[in-house]
Amino acid sequence: MLQSRRKQMQLTQAALARQVAVSPILISYYERGHRTPRYETAHKIAEALRLEGEDREQFLSSLKFPLESSPDVNALLDELIRVFSSSSTSAPLKDKLAAELSSVLRDWREMQKKKVRWAVIPVAGWQARLLAPYATVHMIERVISEAETAGIDQVLVVLAPSQERVLSEKLLDRKRRTRIRLAVQADQFGLGHAIVAARRFLPQNESFAVILPDDDLEESCLESMIDIYSREKCCVIAVRHVEETDEDSYGMVSVKQQSGSVCIIEDLQEKPLDKFPGQSLAIIGRYIVTPDIFKALELTGTNESGEIELTDAIRKMSETQPIYGHLYTGGVTSLSPSRRLLEKMILSRDKRAVEV
């Protein structure tokens, strides 16, 4: 819609970028779905493209932004009192309004009881792109079952354009209680970029799980992580002990406080070149993240490799809020560090060998 409207007005990406005070590359990212504009920027774009009425509403709602700023609570309560106390408001209208308010409050209370309903499963990385489709589907199905066991019933799979046709056929054509949606990550700009690609499909202001299917856990820890999140309302990361010599293959964390399997993370870094302080605790591919992650991803930007790292964004969040860790002690089979295993799986056309 953005691209079509821009071309209709005979504006280049650079010209639109000047009007809304952003870089031309950001306009390109917005049009391709790689990034989502901030609230203020979205309104500037709407004004620059002269979007009005239904067109403006469609544009802003597609980005999950409210059409107007939220009303003042006290002013809203005063307005409700005036409506219900006014003799000019008919009894049937008052009854209808009361019923609608009751329904909204009931839905809100139910939402407060829910823990974590959504999971994002990124499979657009180089490992999954090189695997045969049935191997990728096998990985996804395994972690969908893990999510279901933890009480998650909404799953968003982030995939590459080349995977879309095959995976949509394999994943969406099955009867299951979990609802599956697909989001496309056109370019490989890192795990953080996969989360950005998922943003428009996720409900606003809800925390969600991130499950990396190339980390196969002997026992799921999602339920324990969701319990921690329910108590603390903060990001939770699964971590485990690794050999000191393997630290440069993982995202690493240091902790400042620990009680049983729960710890408060002091610092974290993706694949550090030098010895990371404290215990050798590596991040496993299981996260519970709050909606603040999107703001952190915007502030983080790309690393030297041109990727947006989820670890870097969570580190940014740790500057203003606590980040919790769940110490996992079960077995983990990780595909990512082992290129030899990956090559063996790619070269093999035997499904049984792939699954092993």
C-alpha positions in Angstrom: 0.0 0.0 0.0 2.8 2.4 0.9 4.7 1.7 -2.3 1.6 2.0 -4.5 0.6 5.3 -2.9 4.1 6.7 -3.2 4.3 5.9 -6.9 0.8 7.2 -7.5 2.0 10.6 -6.1 5.2 10.3 -8.2 7.4 10.4 -5.2 10.8 8.7 -5.0 11.8 6.9 -1.8 14.4 9.7 -1.2 11.7 12.4 -1.6 9.4 10.7 0.8 12.2 10.1 3.2 13.0 13.9 3.2 9.4 14.7 4.1 9.2 12.4 7.1 12.8 12.9 8.2 14.2 9.4 7.9 16.8 7.8 5.6 15.7 6.4 2.2 16.8 2.9 3.2 14.2 3.0 5.9 11.5 3.8 3.4 12.7 0.8 1.4 12.6 -1.4 4.5 9.0 -0.2 5.3 7.8 -1.0 1.8 9.3 -4.5 1.8 8.1 -5.3 5.3 11.6 -5.5 6.8 11.0 -2.7 9.4 7.9 -1.1 10.9 7.9 2.7 11.3 7.5 4.3 14.8 4.2 5.8 15.7 5.2 9.4 15.0 6.8 8.4 11.7 3.7 6.4 10.6 1.6 9.5 11.0 4.1 11.7 9.1 4.0 9.1 6.3 0.2 9.2 6.2 0.3 13.1 6.0 3.0 13.1 3.3 1.0 10.6 1.2 -2.2 12.6 1.9 -4.0 9.5 3.3 -7.4 10.3 4.6 -10.5 8.6 5.9 -10.5 4.8 5.2 -7.1 4.8 3.5 -5.5 6.4 6.6 -7.4 4.1 8.9 -6.3 1.0 6.8 -2.7 2.2 6.8 -2.4 2.8 10.5 -4.4 -0.3 11.5 -2.1 -2.5 9.3 0.8 -1.3 11.5 -1.3 -2.0 14.7 -1.2 1.7 15.7 -4.2 3.4 17.2 -5.8 6.1 15.0 -5.7 8.6 17.8 -3.8 8.9 21.0 -5.4 7.1 24.0 -7.9 9.3 25.8 -7.3 10.6 29.3 -8.7 8.1 31.8 -10.3 10.6 34.0 -11.9 12.5 31.1 -13.3 9.2 29.8 -14.8 8.3 33.2 -16.3 11.8 33.4 -17.9 11.3 30.0 -19.4 8.0 31.0 -20.9 9.5 34.2 -22.4 12.3 32.0 -23.9 9.8 29.6 -25.4 7.5 32.3 -26.7 10.4 34.4 -28.2 12.3 31.5 -32.0 12.2 31.2 -31.6 12.7 27.4 -30.0 9.3 27.1 -32.7 6.6 26.6 -32.8 3.6 28.8 -32.3 1.1 25.9 -29.1 3.1 24.9 -27.8 3.0 28.4 -28.4 -0.8 28.6 -26.6 -1.3 25.3 -23.6 0.8 26.4 -23.5 -1.0 29.7 -23.5 -4.4 28.0 -20.7 -3.4 25.7 -18.6 -2.0 28.6 -19.2 -5.2 30.5 -18.0 -7.3 27.6 -14.9 -5.2 27.2 -14.1 -5.5 30.9 -14.7 -9.3 30.8 -12.3 -9.7 27.9 -9.7 -7.5 29.7 -10.0 -9.7 32.8 -9.5 -12.8 30.8 -6.5 -11.3 29.1 -4.9 -10.6 32.5 -5.3 -14.2 33.5 -3.5 -15.4 30.4 0.2 -16.0 30.6 2.0 -16.3 27.2 -0.3 -17.2 24.3 2.1 -16.6 21.3 5.3 -18.2 20.1 7.6 -17.0 17.2 9.5 -19.8 15.5 12.3 -18.4 13.1 13.3 -20.8 10.3 14.7 -18.4 7.7 18.3 -18.7 8.8 21.0 -20.4 6.7 20.6 -23.7 8.4 16.9 -24.1 7.6 17.3 -22.6 4.1 19.8 -25.4 3.2 17.8 -28.2 4.8 15.3 -30.3 2.8 11.7 -29.1 3.4 10.7 -32.3 5.2 13.6 -31.8 7.6 12.6 -28.2 8.3 9.0 -29.3 8.8 10.1 -32.0 11.2 12.0 -29.3 13.3 9.0 -27.0 13.3 6.5 -29.7 14.2 8.7 -30.7 17.2 8.8 -27.2 18.7 5.1 -26.6 17.9 4.3 -29.6 20.1 6.6 -28.2 22.8 4.8 -24.9 22.6 1.4 -26.6 22.9 2.5 -28.5 26.0 3.4 -25.2 27.6 -0.1 -23.8 26.9 0.7 -21.7 23.8 -2.0 -21.8 21.2 -0.8 -19.2 18.6 2.3 -19.8 16.6 4.0 -17.6 14.0 6.6 -19.2 11.8 9.1 -16.8 10.2 10.4 -18.3 7.0 12.3 -17.4 3.8 10.6 -16.6 0.5 11.9 -19.8 -1.0 10.3 -21.8 1.9 6.9 -20.2 1.8 5.0 -22.4 -0.7 6.3 -25.8 0.6 6.0 -24.9 4.3 2.6 -23.4 3.9 1.4 -26.6 2.3 3.0 -28.8 5.0 2.1 -26.7 8.1 -1.3 -25.2 7.3 -2.9 -28.3 5.8 -3.2 -30.1 9.1 -5.9 -30.1 11.7 -4.6 -28.9 15.1 -5.7 -26.9 18.0 -2.9 -24.5 17.6 -3.3 -21.7 15.1 -0.4 -21.3 12.7 0.5 -18.1 10.8 3.4 -17.5 8.5 5.6 -14.4 8.2 8.3 -13.9 5.5 11.8 -12.7 6.3 13.0 -11.7 2.8 16.7 -11.1 3.8 19.0 -12.7 6.3 19.7 -9.9 8.7 19.9 -12.0 11.9 17.6 -13.3 14.5 16.6 -9.8 15.7 15.5 -9.0 12.1 13.3 -12.2 12.1 11.5 -10.8 15.2 11.0 -7.5 13.4 9.5 -9.4 10.5 7.1 -11.0 12.9 6.0 -7.8 14.6 3.0 -6.9 12.3 1.4 -10.3 12.9 1.6 -10.2 16.7 -1.0 -8.6 19.0 0.0 -5.3 20.4 1.3 -5.2 24.0 1.6 -9.0 24.5 4.7 -10.8 25.5 5.6 -13.9 23.4 8.0 -16.9 23.3 10.8 -17.2 20.8 11.7 -20.8 20.0 14.7 -21.7 17.9 14.0 -25.2 16.4 17.6 -26.0 15.8 18.1 -26.3 19.6 16.5 -29.7 20.4 15.8 -29.9 24.2 15.6 -33.3 26.0 13.0 -31.7 28.3 11.0 -28.6 27.6 11.7 -25.6 29.9 9.0 -23.3 28.4 6.5 -24.0 31.2 9.1 -23.0 33.9 10.0 -19.9 31.9 6.4 -18.9 31.6 6.0 -19.3 35.3 8.9 -17.0 35.9 7.5 -14.4 33.5 4.1 -14.6 35.2 5.7 -13.6 38.5 8.2 -11.1 37.3 6.7 -9.7 34.0 10.2 -9.4 32.6 12.1 -11.1 29.8 13.3 -14.6 30.5 16.1 -16.5 28.8 17.0 -20.2 29.0 20.7 -20.7 29.8 22.9 -23.8 30.4 26.5 -24.6 31.4 29.0 -25.1 28.5 32.7 -25.7 28.3 34.8 -22.6 28.5 36.3 -23.4 25.1 32.9 -23.3 23.5 32.0 -19.8 24.6 32.7 -18.2 21.3 30.0 -20.4 19.7 27.1 -19.1 21.8 25.4 -16.1 23.2 26.8 -15.9 26.8 25.5 -14.5 30.0 26.8 -13.5 33.4 24.5 -13.6 36.5 24.5 -11.4 39.6 22.0 -13.4 41.7 20.7 -16.9 41.6 18.2 -19.0 43.5 17.8 -22.5 42.4 17.2 -22.6 38.7 16.2 -18.9 38.6 18.8 -16.2 38.1 19.0 -12.5 37.4 21.2 -11.8 34.4 23.9 -9.1 34.8 25.3 -9.0 31.3 25.0 -10.9 28.0 26.9 -10.9 24.7 26.6 -12.8 21.4 29.6 -15.1 20.7 32.2 -13.2 22.7 35.8 -13.3 21.5 37.3 -13.2 25.0 36.5 -15.2 28.1 33.1 -14.0 29.4 33.1 -13.1 33.1 31.6 -15.5 35.7 30.2 -19.0 34.9 30.2 -20.3 31.4 26.5 -19.9 30.9 25.3 -20.1 27.3 21.9 -19.0 25.9 19.6 -21.8 24.6 17.1 -21.0 21.9 14.2 -20.4 24.2 13.1 -16.9 25.2 10.1 -15.1 26.7 10.3 -11.5 25.5 8.1 -8.5 26.4 6.8 -6.0 23.7 9.7 -3.6 24.8 11.9 -5.8 22.6 10.8 -4.0 19.4 11.9 -0.6 20.7 15.2 -2.2 21.8 15.7 -3.7 18.3 15.2 -0.3 16.8 17.8 1.2 19.0 20.3 -1.7 18.6 20.8 -1.5 14.8 23.1 -3.9 13.0 26.4 -5.4 14.1 29.7 -5.6 12.2 28.3 -8.5 10.1 25.2 -6.4 9.1 22.9 -8.4 11.3 20.4 -7.4 14.1 21.1 -9.7 17.1 18.3 -10.5 19.5 21.0 -10.9 22.2 22.2 -7.3 21.7 18.6 -6.0 21.9 18.0 -7.8 25.2 21.2 -6.4 26.5 19.9 -3.0 25.6 16.7 -3.7 27.6 18.8 -4.8 30.6 20.0 -1.2 31.0 16.5 -0.2 32.3 14.8 -3.5 33.5 15.8 -6.8 35.0 16.3 -9.8 32.7 15.8 -13.3 34.2 17.4 -16.5 33.3 16.2 -20.1 33.7 19.1 -22.5 34.3 18.4 -25.6 32.1 20.2 -28.8 33.1 18.7 -31.3 30.6 20.3 -32.5 27.4 20.5 -30.2 24.3 21.2 -31.2 20.7 22.2 -28.1 18.9 22.5 -27.9 15.1 23.9 -24.4 14.8 27.5 -24.9 16.1 28.0 -28.1 14.0 28.5 -27.4 10.3 29.7 -30.9 9.7 26.5 -32.4 11.0 24.5 -29.9 8.9 26.5 -30.8 5.8 25.9 -34.5 6.5 22.2 -33.9 6.8 22.1 -31.8 3.6 23.9 -34.4 1.5 21.8 -37.2 2.7 18.6 -37.9 0.9 17.6 -40.5 3.5 14.8 -39.1 5.7 15.8 -41.4 8.5 19.3 -40.2 8.5 18.1 -36.5 8.5 15.9 -37.2 11.5 18.8 -38.9 13.4 
